[in-house]
Amino acid sequence: MLLVLEGLTLEHKAPTGRALRLLRWAYKRYTRDYTVYHVARRPGLPAGVTTRDMAGDYARWAQGKFDGPVDVVGFSTGGEIAQYLAADHGQLVGRLVLSDTGCRLGEDAKALLRTARDKAARGRAADAQADVVVENFRPGVMDRLGFA
């Protein structure tokens, strides 16, 4: 089993259309060796829920779904959640892979995500998501990451 924890999205919707096709293509190489579970946060999270709390949600779900440890991949904010999952519920995690993630958000990232959250709450989720993408690819960011 391969459990993929995605980064936080601004809308809680299952992927469809182009996004679903892209995910299927991206995970196809793993389907020979794994059954892949691409999961997102549960709907209706109340204010104040932390990424550690989300790791607890995933742990409860995984305990009811799997008989033993599973390999976990965490992308972006999903990587932060995956770190808490491994630290707090290590018996559930076989191997852990982290991609495009860190152990916490810096103040600039927190401000960006608060602004995006507020736009999404006003029905402008696509604009908010675009803001996040543009910020991640602004001049200099990719250079510092070695993608020049």
CORNOR-V144567 format. One record per residue. N is the residue number from 1. RES is the residue in one letter. SS is DSSP state (2 for helix, 1 for strand, 0 for the rest). PHI is phi in whole degrees, 0 to 359 (* if undefined). PSI is psi in radians with two decimals (none if undefined). Layout:
# CORNOR-V144567
N&RES&SS&PHI&PSI / N&RES&SS&PHI&PSI
This chain:
# CORNOR-V144567
1&M&0&*&2.47 / 2&L&1&233&2.07 / 3&L&1&258&2.06 / 4&V&1&253&2.07 / 5&L&1&260&1.99 / 6&E&0&280&2.87 / 7&G&0&291&2.86 / 8&L&0&291&2.37 / 9&T&0&252&2.89 / 10&L&0&271&-0.25 / 11&E&0&232&2.46 / 12&H&0&264&1.55 / 13&K&0&221&2.53 / 14&A&0&292&2.50 / 15&P&0&296&2.50 / 16&T&0&223&2.98 / 17&G&2&54&-2.28 / 18&R&2&301&-0.73 / 19&A&2&297&-0.73 / 20&L&2&294&-0.74 / 21&R&2&299&-0.71 / 22&L&2&297&-0.76 / 23&L&2&296&-0.77 / 24&R&2&301&-0.75 / 25&W&2&296&-0.78 / 26&A&2&297&-0.63 / 27&Y&2&266&-0.11 / 28&K&2&305&-0.69 / 29&R&2&296&-0.33 / 30&Y&2&265&-0.22 / 31&T&0&287&-0.25 / 32&R&0&290&-0.62 / 33&D&0&256&-0.28 / 34&Y&0&223&2.68 / 35&T&0&267&2.13 / 36&V&1&262&2.22 / 37&Y&1&247&1.91 / 38&H&1&263&1.96 / 39&V&1&240&2.69 / 40&A&0&233&3.03 / 41&R&0&298&2.75 / 42&R&0&287&2.63 / 43&P&0&288&2.71 / 44&G&0&73&0.56 / 45&L&0&296&2.28 / 46&P&0&285&2.82 / 47&A&0&303&2.52 / 48&G&0&91&-0.07 / 49&V&0&290&2.34 / 50&T&0&258&2.94 / 51&T&2&295&-0.52 / 52&R&2&294&-0.70 / 53&D&2&299&-0.72 / 54&M&2&296&-0.66 / 55&A&2&300&-0.68 / 56&G&2&297&-0.69 / 57&D&2&301&-0.84 / 58&Y&2&297&-0.67 / 59&A&2&297&-0.80 / 60&R&2&299&-0.73 / 61&W&2&297&-0.83 / 62&A&2&296&-0.66 / 63&Q&2&298&-0.60 / 64&G&2&276&-0.26 / 65&K&2&257&-0.64 / 66&F&0&242&2.65 / 67&D&0&275&-0.30 / 68&G&0&204&-2.90 / 69&P&0&295&2.62 / 70&V&1&234&2.70 / 71&D&1&282&2.46 / 72&V&1&234&2.34 / 73&V&1&240&2.25 / 74&G&1&240&2.16 / 75&F&1&256&2.36 / 76&S&0&55&-2.22 / 77&T&2&296&-0.48 / 78&G&2&298&-0.49 / 79&G&2&292&-0.67 / 80&E&2&296&-0.75 / 81&I&2&297&-0.74 / 82&A&2&299&-0.62 / 83&Q&2&297&-0.75 / 84&Y&2&294&-0.66 / 85&L&2&301&-0.82 / 86&A&2&293&-0.70 / 87&A&2&289&-0.75 / 88&D&2&267&-0.38 / 89&H&0&222&0.82 / 90&G&2&304&-0.47 / 91&Q&2&294&-0.27 / 92&L&2&267&-0.22 / 93&V&1&250&2.15 / 94&G&1&279&-1.38 / 95&R&1&247&2.61 / 96&L&1&237&2.22 / 97&V&1&238&2.25 / 98&L&1&244&2.36 / 99&S&1&224&2.28 / 100&D&0&52&0.90 / 101&T&0&214&3.03 / 102&G&0&212&-3.03 / 103&C&0&268&-0.17 / 104&R&0&194&2.86 / 105&L&0&268&2.43 / 106&G&0&283&2.96 / 107&E&2&297&-0.68 / 108&D&2&298&-0.76 / 109&A&2&294&-0.70 / 110&K&2&299&-0.76 / 111&A&2&296&-0.75 / 112&L&2&300&-0.79 / 113&L&2&289&-0.57 / 114&R&2&296&-0.76 / 115&T&2&298&-0.76 / 116&A&2&297&-0.75 / 117&R&2&301&-0.77 / 118&D&2&294&-0.70 / 119&K&2&297&-0.77 / 120&A&2&298&-0.67 / 121&A&2&295&-0.43 / 122&R&0&269&0.23 / 123&G&0&84&0.28 / 124&R&0&244&0.85 / 125&A&2&297&-0.71 / 126&A&2&297&-0.74 / 127&D&2&298&-0.74 / 128&A&2&296&-0.75 / 129&Q&2&296&-0.70 / 130&A&2&298&-0.71 / 131&D&2&302&-0.75 / 132&V&2&295&-0.77 / 133&V&2&297&-0.81 / 134&V&2&301&-0.75 / 135&E&2&298&-0.71 / 136&N&2&292&-0.43 / 137&F&0&247&0.30 / 138&R&0&293&2.73 / 139&P&0&307&2.34 / 140&G&0&99&-0.59 / 141&V&2&295&-0.92 / 142&M&2&294&-0.58 / 143&D&2&301&-0.80 / 144&R&2&295&-0.41 / 145&L&0&270&0.00 / 146&G&0&91&0.31 / 147&F&0&254&0.45 / 148&A&0&291&none
